[in-house]
Amino acid sequence: MIMLSKQPRKQRKARYQAPLHRRQKFMGAHLSESLREKYGRRTFGVRAGDVVKIMRGTHADTEGKVERVYLKKGMLAIDGATLFKANGEEVPRPIHPSNVMITKLNLDDEMREQTLVQG
């Protein structure tokens, strides 16, 4: 995304008001060493079905499948990272994509596979 200003307040505003097709670009995460060597790239966009390892926070070293990607919030719901609400209900803990590492890609989509090969 092209930033027109150096001012942090305007950069934050552009991020918060970005349309969903631009927010998709913000959902990138690092690839594991083996995937990095295989595909020759450092990062890739996270999608539902990918297996990721959480690198930071209370759920660090937890590995799980991405259940859902929340573009509006800019967060991921990962199987195995949950919180308990005050009423005892278990809910997924939202995790930012910068805090995870992709260990296995979901390559069901042909377009996604082509993107990896070309990149």
ZAMIDO-406514 format. One record per atom (N, C-alpha, C): x, y, z; residue in three letters. Coordinates in steps of 0.2 Angstrom, whole numbers, plus 5000, padded with zeros to 4 digits. Layout:
N
XYZALA/...
//
This chain:
119
500449945000MET/500050005000MET/500450065000MET/500350114996ILE/500750174995ILE/500450225001ILE/500950245005MET/500750295010MET/500950365007MET/500550415007LEU/500650475005LEU/500950525010LEU/500950505016SER/501150545021SER/501650505026SER/502150545029LYS/502550515034LYS/502250525041LYS/501750555042GLN/501450575048GLN/501150505051GLN/501350485057PRO/501050425059PRO/500250425060PRO/499950485062ARG/499250485062ARG/498950475056ARG/499150505050LYS/498850495044LYS/498950425041LYS/499550395043GLN/499650325041GLN/499150275045GLN/499050285051ARG/498550245055ARG/497850255052ARG/497750315050LYS/497050335048LYS/496950295041LYS/497450295037ALA/497450255030ALA/497350185031ALA/497650155036ARG/497650085038ARG/496950065041ARG/496650115045TYR/495950095048TYR/495450105043TYR/495550155038GLN/494950165033GLN/495050125027GLN/495550085026ALA/495750045020ALA/495150005018ALA/494949995012PRO/494449945010PRO/494749875011PRO/494249825010LEU/494449765012LEU/494949735007LEU/494949755000HIS/495449724996HIS/496149744997HIS/496249805001ARG/496849825003ARG/497049795009ARG/496549785014ARG/496749755020ARG/496949685019ARG/496849655014GLN/497049585012GLN/497849585012GLN/498149645010LYS/498849645010LYS/499149655017LYS/498849675022PHE/499049675028PHE/499049615032PHE/498749565029MET/498749495032MET/499249445031MET/499849475029GLY/500449435028GLY/500849405034GLY/501149345034ALA/501549325039ALA/502149285037ALA/502649275041HIS/503249245039HIS/503149175037HIS/503549145033LEU/503549075031LEU/504049045035LEU/503948975037SER/504448935040SER/505048925036SER/505648905039GLU/506248905035GLU/506148855029GLU/505848795030SER/505748745024SER/505348775019SER/504848815020LEU/504448845015LEU/504748905012LEU/505148935015ARG/505548995013ARG/506048965007ARG/506348915009GLU/506848885004GLU/506448854998GLU/505948824999LYS/505548794994LYS/505248844989LYS/504948894991TYR/504648944987TYR/505049014986TYR/505649014989GLY/506049074988GLY/505749144990GLY/505349144995ARG/505049204997ARG/504949205005ARG/504949265008ARG/505049265015ARG/504349265019ARG/503849305015THR/503149305018THR/502649285013THR/502049275016PHE/501449255011PHE/500849275015PHE/500249285012GLY/499649305015GLY/499349245018GLY/499049255024VAL/498749195028VAL/498049185026VAL/497849125025ARG/497149105023ARG/496949055028ARG/496249045028ALA/495948995032ALA/496148925029ALA/496348885034GLY/496648815032GLY/497348815033GLY/497748865033ASP/498448865034ASP/498648845041ASP/499148805042VAL/499348785049VAL/499948835050VAL/499848865056VAL/500348915059VAL/500548905066VAL/501148935067LYS/501448925074LYS/501448995077LYS/501149005083ILE/501149065086ILE/501749085089ILE/502049135088MET/502749155090MET/502749205096MET/502249235098ARG/502249285103ARG/501649285107ARG/501649305113GLY/501049305118GLY/501049245122GLY/500449245125THR/500349195130THR/500249125127THR/500049125120HIS/499949065117HIS/500649045112HIS/501149075114ALA/501749065110ALA/501948985110ALA/502248965104ASP/502348895103ASP/501748855102ASP/501148875101THR/500548845100THR/500548835092THR/500348775090GLU/500348765083GLU/499548745081GLU/499248775076GLY/498548765075GLY/498348785068GLY/497748765066LYS/497548785059LYS/497148845060LYS/497248885055VAL/496848955055VAL/496148935053VAL/495648955058GLU/494948945057GLU/494648995053GLU/494849055054ARG/494549115051ARG/494949175051ARG/494949215046VAL/495349275045VAL/494849335045VAL/494949375050TYR/494449435051TYR/494849495048TYR/494649515042LEU/494949565038LEU/494749635041LEU/494149645044LYS/494049705047LYS/494449725053LYS/494549675057LYS/494949675063LYS/495649675062LYS/495849635056GLY/496549625055GLY/496849575059GLY/496449525061MET/496649465066MET/496449405063MET/496749345066LEU/496649275064LEU/496349245070LEU/495949195069ALA/495649145074ALA/495949085073ALA/496349055078ILE/496748995077ILE/496548945082ILE/496448885079ASP/496248825083ASP/496748815088ASP/496548815094GLY/497048795100GLY/497148855104GLY/497048915101ALA/497148985105ALA/496449015107ALA/496248995113THR/495549015115THR/495649055122THR/495049095123LEU/494949125129LEU/494349105132LEU/494249115139PHE/493549105142PHE/493249165144PHE/492649175142LYS/492249235144LYS/492049235151LYS/491749285154ALA/491549285161ALA/491049235162ALA/490649215157ASN/490049175158ASN/490249095157ASN/490949085155GLY/491249025154GLY/491249005147GLY/490949045143GLU/490949025135GLU/491749025133GLU/491848985129GLU/492548975126GLU/492549015119GLU/492949065118VAL/492949095111VAL/493649105109VAL/493749105102PRO/494449105099PRO/494749175101PRO/495449165103ARG/495849225104ARG/496049255098ARG/495949325097PRO/496149355090PRO/496949365091PRO/497249345085ILE/497949355085ILE/498149385079ILE/498649435079HIS/498849475073HIS/499349435069HIS/499249435062PRO/499649395058PRO/500449405059PRO/500649465061SER/501349475062SER/501649435068SER/501249405072ASN/501449365077ASN/501449285076ASN/501349265070VAL/501249195068VAL/501749185063VAL/501949115062MET/502349095056MET/502049035053MET/501949045046ILE/501548985043ILE/502048925042ILE/501748865044THR/502148805044THR/501948765038THR/501348765037LYS/501048725031LYS/500448765028LYS/500548765021LEU/500048805017LEU/499448765015LEU/498948795014ASN/498348765011ASN/498348785004ASN/498448735000LEU/498548744993LEU/497948714989LEU/497348724991ASP/496748694988ASP/496548744982ASP/496748804983ASP/496548854977ASP/497148854972ASP/496948844966GLU/497448844960GLU/497848914960GLU/497448964960MET/497749034960MET/498249044965MET/498149024971ARG/498649034976ARG/499248994975ARG/499248934972GLU/499748894970GLU/500248924965GLU/499848954960GLN/500248994954GLN/500549054957GLN/500249084962THR/500649144965THR/501249124968THR/501249074972LEU/501849044975LEU/502449024970LEU/502248994964VAL/502748974959VAL/503049034956VAL/502549084954GLN/502849144951GLN/503249184955GLN/503049194961GLY/503449244966GLY/504149214967GLY/
//
